[in-house]
Amino acid sequence: MPVLPPTIAERPLPRLRAVRQVFPRPRLADVYAHAYAEATARLRELNARPGARVAIGAGSRGIRDVAPVVKATVAACRDAGFAPFVTPAMGSHGGGAAVGQRDVLTHLGVTEASVGAPIVSATHVTQIGRTSWGMPVYFDTAALEADFIVPVNRVKPHTDFAGTHESGLCKMLVIGFANHEGCTRVHLEGFARFHAVVPETAAVILDKAPIAFGMAIVENAYDETYLVEAIGRAQILTREAELLRIAYANMPRLLFDHIDVLIVDEIGKNISGAGMDPNIVGRTAKGILPGYTGPSIARIVVAGLTEAGGGNAIGIGQADFTTQQVVDHFNAEATYANAIASGTPESGRLPVVLPTHDDAVRAALLTTGREDWESAAMVRINDTLHLDAIWVSDALAEAVEAHPDLHWV
């Protein structure tokens, strides 16, 4: 029995037209040089012996310039007479395994050859303290054996909670450096408490671990580096909160009030920690993201997975329909390890699977309740990180022509 009735399976889809969304575009001209200067200035403040070992933490997010920022930090350490190495700081990603996490770094362009330093990937953790409510605080053992630790991460809105500290240096310290065991323990606290868990746990780590400074990256709405700052240990909690407000002001968005069907060509960990960013689509594994101000979206179709995501389909559970192509590239181990460790098994569940992209879109349109598909507000995007180039149906033509930041291509 066919999934779609013949009259639906053969029904033509509405035309989609190319549209350009325009956002503010502040950006650095030379990311490497700026990052090198920032790291060098902080290293001069350290009272350290020549040859001191520096663990530089790199995560698993799709940060455009993570490789040049890590490379610049490595070079600054070497030129200061220290011995840097890079270590994955990504919690349960890469299947929570040392080999998998090294592979994730490779996908991000962070290799021993590209950054000029050894990569030490291990999953052992050491308990270094407890929070005020008794939660054990775990930290990467290999990093703790270094003389200094420098986390490198992007500061941005988180995908599952809102607070003064969301994604950034503090979250990397609390979850990224905690590896699979510690990451799982932190997520037992639940996202509803993360607004307090992240900064309070980070404060414990900053007190107990040899954090020298953090390299914070903020991107603009075009996935380009807006700023890189080397933040001293004592200022990390305060300055990161300020950078988060800057990140919120520079994030992309869909400039519509309502969308009947949103087609997302690809999701993946290199796009967002949630596969597709809830700050853009509104949906999380637990419901609508608190504070979400974007368009209401009736149906979401996910058509594919990014190659760089390694088959991790986290976030697929927030879609209504997907394709056989997604299932064919679905890495159950990577997806389920991430979903379980984050405490959101819902995010790893497959939605309704249709054989083709067009079948999935037809099913989405059918279930909106609109008899006239030409009246459906449809938007197609490459992914939730790149929103300057989109495609929309004719039903949104009036909205495009009325908005000063929307232009037909």
C-alpha positions in Angstrom: 0.0 0.0 0.0 1.5 3.4 -1.0 2.1 5.9 1.8 0.6 8.7 -0.2 -2.6 8.4 -2.2 -2.0 8.5 -6.0 -3.7 11.9 -6.3 -1.3 13.3 -3.7 1.8 11.5 -4.9 1.5 13.0 -8.4 0.3 16.5 -7.2 2.7 19.3 -8.3 4.5 21.3 -5.7 4.3 25.1 -5.4 7.0 27.1 -7.1 9.8 28.4 -4.8 11.7 31.6 -5.6 15.1 32.7 -4.5 15.3 35.4 -1.8 18.2 37.2 -0.1 17.9 38.0 3.6 20.2 40.9 4.6 21.8 41.2 8.1 24.4 43.4 9.6 27.9 42.1 8.7 30.7 43.2 11.1 33.8 40.9 10.7 37.5 40.5 11.2 39.8 41.0 8.2 42.6 38.7 9.5 41.3 36.2 12.1 44.7 34.4 12.6 46.6 37.6 13.2 44.0 39.0 15.6 43.8 35.7 17.5 47.6 35.5 17.7 47.9 39.0 19.1 45.1 38.3 21.7 46.7 35.0 22.9 50.2 36.6 23.0 49.0 39.4 25.2 47.5 37.0 27.7 50.5 34.6 27.7 52.7 37.5 28.7 50.7 37.8 31.9 51.6 34.2 32.9 54.4 33.6 35.4 55.5 30.3 33.9 58.6 28.3 33.3 59.9 27.7 29.7 58.5 24.5 28.3 55.3 24.6 30.4 52.6 22.4 28.8 49.4 24.1 27.6 46.3 22.1 26.8 44.2 23.9 24.2 40.6 22.6 24.1 38.8 22.5 20.8 35.1 21.4 20.5 32.8 19.9 18.0 30.7 22.8 16.8 30.8 24.1 13.2 32.8 27.2 14.0 34.1 28.6 10.7 37.5 29.8 11.9 38.1 27.3 14.7 41.2 25.9 12.9 43.0 29.3 12.5 42.1 30.4 16.0 43.5 27.1 17.5 46.5 27.4 15.2 47.2 31.0 16.3 46.9 30.0 19.9 49.3 27.2 19.4 51.8 29.5 17.6 51.5 32.1 20.4 52.3 29.4 23.0 55.3 28.1 21.1 56.7 31.7 20.5 56.3 32.3 24.3 58.4 29.3 25.0 55.6 26.9 26.0 54.7 23.4 24.8 51.1 23.4 23.5 48.9 20.4 22.6 45.3 20.2 21.5 42.7 18.1 23.3 39.1 17.5 22.3 36.7 19.2 24.7 33.3 18.0 23.3 31.6 15.9 26.0 29.8 12.9 24.4 30.3 13.9 20.8 32.2 11.6 18.5 30.4 8.7 20.2 32.1 9.7 23.5 35.2 7.8 22.3 38.8 9.1 21.9 39.1 7.9 18.3 35.7 9.4 17.4 36.5 12.7 19.0 39.8 12.9 17.1 37.8 12.2 13.9 35.4 15.0 14.7 38.4 17.4 15.0 39.6 16.2 11.7 36.2 17.0 10.1 36.5 20.5 11.5 40.0 21.0 10.0 41.8 20.7 13.3 44.7 18.2 12.8 48.2 18.0 14.1 49.4 19.1 10.6 47.0 22.0 10.3 47.5 23.6 13.8 51.1 22.6 14.4 50.7 20.7 17.7 50.1 17.2 18.9 46.5 16.1 19.5 45.9 14.2 22.8 42.5 12.6 22.7 41.5 10.6 25.8 38.3 10.1 27.7 39.5 9.7 31.3 38.2 12.2 33.8 39.1 13.2 37.3 36.7 14.6 39.9 38.0 18.0 41.0 35.2 19.1 43.3 31.5 19.4 44.0 28.9 22.1 43.4 27.0 23.8 46.3 24.2 21.3 45.7 26.5 18.2 45.7 27.0 17.5 42.0 30.4 16.0 41.3 32.5 18.0 38.9 34.6 16.0 36.4 37.4 17.3 34.2 39.6 15.8 31.5 42.6 14.1 33.1 45.0 14.8 30.3 44.2 18.5 30.4 44.6 18.6 34.2 48.1 17.2 33.8 49.1 20.3 31.8 50.4 23.4 33.5 47.8 25.6 31.8 44.5 25.1 30.0 43.1 27.3 27.3 39.5 26.6 26.1 38.7 27.8 22.5 35.0 28.1 21.8 32.3 30.2 20.2 30.0 32.2 22.4 26.4 31.9 21.1 22.8 31.3 22.1 22.2 27.7 23.3 19.8 25.5 21.6 17.9 24.2 24.7 18.0 26.8 27.5 18.4 30.5 28.1 20.6 32.2 30.7 23.5 34.6 31.3 25.9 31.9 30.1 24.8 29.6 27.3 27.1 28.1 24.7 30.7 29.3 25.2 33.8 29.0 27.3 31.9 28.1 30.5 29.9 25.4 28.9 33.0 24.0 27.3 34.7 23.9 30.8 31.6 22.3 32.4 30.6 19.8 29.7 33.2 19.7 26.9 36.1 19.0 29.2 34.0 16.6 31.3 34.0 14.0 28.5 31.4 11.4 28.2 31.1 10.5 31.9 31.0 14.0 33.2 28.8 15.3 30.3 26.2 12.7 31.1 26.3 13.6 34.8 25.8 17.3 34.1 22.8 16.6 31.8 21.1 14.7 34.6 20.4 18.2 36.1 18.1 18.9 33.2 18.1 21.9 30.8 15.6 23.7 33.0 18.4 24.2 35.5 21.3 24.9 33.1 21.0 28.6 33.5 22.3 28.1 37.1 24.3 24.8 36.6 26.6 26.2 33.9 28.0 29.3 35.6 28.1 27.8 39.1 29.9 24.7 37.9 32.2 26.8 35.8 33.1 28.8 38.9 34.2 25.6 40.6 36.4 24.6 37.6 37.9 28.1 37.4 38.8 27.8 41.1 40.2 24.2 40.9 41.7 23.8 37.4 44.7 25.6 35.9 42.7 27.7 33.4 45.0 30.4 32.0 42.5 32.2 29.7 39.8 31.4 27.2 39.7 32.2 23.5 36.2 33.4 22.8 34.8 33.7 19.2 31.6 35.5 18.2 30.2 35.2 14.7 28.0 37.4 12.7 24.8 36.4 10.9 26.8 35.1 7.9 28.7 32.5 9.9 31.8 34.8 9.8 34.1 35.7 12.7 33.0 39.0 14.2 35.5 39.0 17.1 38.1 36.9 18.9 39.0 37.8 22.5 41.4 36.2 24.8 39.7 36.5 28.2 41.7 36.2 31.4 40.7 33.6 33.9 39.3 36.1 36.4 37.1 37.8 33.7 35.7 34.7 32.0 32.4 34.6 33.9 31.7 38.4 33.5 32.9 38.9 30.0 31.2 35.8 28.5 27.8 37.1 29.7 28.5 40.4 27.8 29.7 38.5 24.7 26.5 36.4 24.7 24.4 39.6 24.4 26.5 40.6 21.4 26.1 37.2 19.9 22.3 37.4 20.2 22.3 40.8 18.5 24.2 39.3 15.5 22.5 36.0 15.0 20.5 35.3 11.7 16.8 34.7 11.7 13.9 33.9 9.3 12.2 37.2 8.7 8.6 36.0 8.5 5.7 35.7 11.0 4.4 32.2 10.0 5.6 29.4 7.9 3.4 26.4 6.9 6.2 24.2 5.7 9.9 24.7 6.4 12.3 22.6 4.3 15.8 22.1 5.8 18.2 20.7 3.3 20.7 19.5 5.9 21.1 19.2 9.6 24.3 18.2 11.5 26.5 18.8 14.5 28.7 21.2 12.5 25.6 23.3 12.0 24.3 23.4 15.5 24.7 21.4 18.7 21.0 20.5 18.2 21.4 19.6 14.5 19.1 22.4 13.5 19.2 25.5 15.7 16.0 25.9 17.9 16.8 29.6 18.0 15.9 29.6 14.3 13.1 27.0 14.1 11.7 27.3 17.7 11.6 23.6 18.4 13.5 21.6 21.0 13.2 18.1 22.3 11.1 19.4 25.2 8.9 21.8 23.2 9.2 25.4 22.1 12.5 27.1 23.1 11.9 29.6 25.9 12.1 33.1 24.7 11.8 32.1 21.0 10.6 35.1 18.9 10.9 33.6 15.4 8.1 32.6 13.0 5.5 29.9 14.0 6.2 26.8 11.9 3.5 24.2 11.3 5.6 21.5 9.6 9.4 20.8 9.2 10.9 18.6 6.6 14.6 17.5 7.0 16.0 16.4 3.7 19.6 15.4 4.5 22.5 15.2 6.9 25.8 17.2 6.6 28.8 15.1 5.6 30.9 16.8 8.3 28.4 15.7 10.9 29.5 12.1 10.5 26.0 10.7 10.5 25.0 12.2 13.9 21.4 13.0 13.3 20.7 14.7 16.6 17.7 17.0 16.2 16.0 14.8 13.6 13.3 14.2 16.3 12.2 17.8 16.0 11.2 17.3 12.3 7.8 16.1 11.2 9.0 14.4 8.0 12.3 13.2 6.6 13.7 11.2 3.7 15.2 7.7 3.1 18.4 9.5 2.3 18.6 10.6 5.9 18.0 7.1 7.2 20.7 5.7 4.8 23.3 8.1 6.4 22.0 7.8 10.0 24.8 6.8 12.4 22.9 5.3 15.3 25.9 5.1 17.7 26.8 8.7 17.3 23.2 9.9 17.4 22.1 7.8 20.4 25.2 8.5 22.5 24.6 12.2 22.0 20.9 11.9 22.7 21.3 9.9 25.8 24.2 11.9 27.3 22.2 15.1 26.7 19.1 13.7 28.4 17.0 14.2 25.3 16.2 10.8 23.6 13.4 12.6 21.8 16.0 14.4 19.7 17.3 11.2 18.2 13.9 9.7 17.2 13.2 9.4 13.5 10.0 11.2 12.2 7.9 9.9 9.4 10.2 8.7 6.6 9.3 9.2 2.9 11.2 7.8 -0.1 12.0 11.1 -1.7 12.4 14.8 -0.9 9.2 15.7 -2.9 7.2 12.9 -1.2 8.2 14.4 2.2 7.2 17.9 1.1 3.9 16.6 -0.2 3.2 14.9 3.1 4.0 18.0 5.0 1.7 20.1 2.8 -1.1 17.6 3.1 -1.0 17.6 6.9 -1.1 21.4 7.2 -4.8 21.2 6.4 -4.5 23.6 3.4 -6.5 22.4 0.5 -5.0 25.0 -1.8 -1.2 24.3 -1.7 -0.5 27.5 -3.7 -1.7 29.5 -0.6 0.9 27.7 1.7 3.7 29.7 3.1 6.7 27.6 2.3 10.4 28.3 3.0 13.4 26.3 2.0 16.9 26.8 3.6 20.2 25.1 3.2 20.6 24.8 7.0 19.9 26.9 10.1 23.4 28.4 10.1 23.3 30.0 6.7 20.1 32.0 6.2 21.1 34.7 3.8 20.0 32.7 0.7 16.6 31.1 1.0 13.7 30.1 -1.2 10.0 31.0 -0.7 6.7 30.2 -2.2 4.5 32.8 -4.0 2.3 32.9 -1.0 5.1 34.9 0.8 5.6 37.3 -2.1 3.7 40.1 -0.3 5.8 39.6 2.9 9.0 39.7 0.9 8.1 42.9 -0.9 7.1 44.6 2.3 10.3 43.9 4.3 13.3 46.2 3.8 15.7 43.3 4.5 14.2 40.8 2.0 15.1 41.0 -1.7 14.2 38.8 -4.7 17.3 37.4 -6.4 
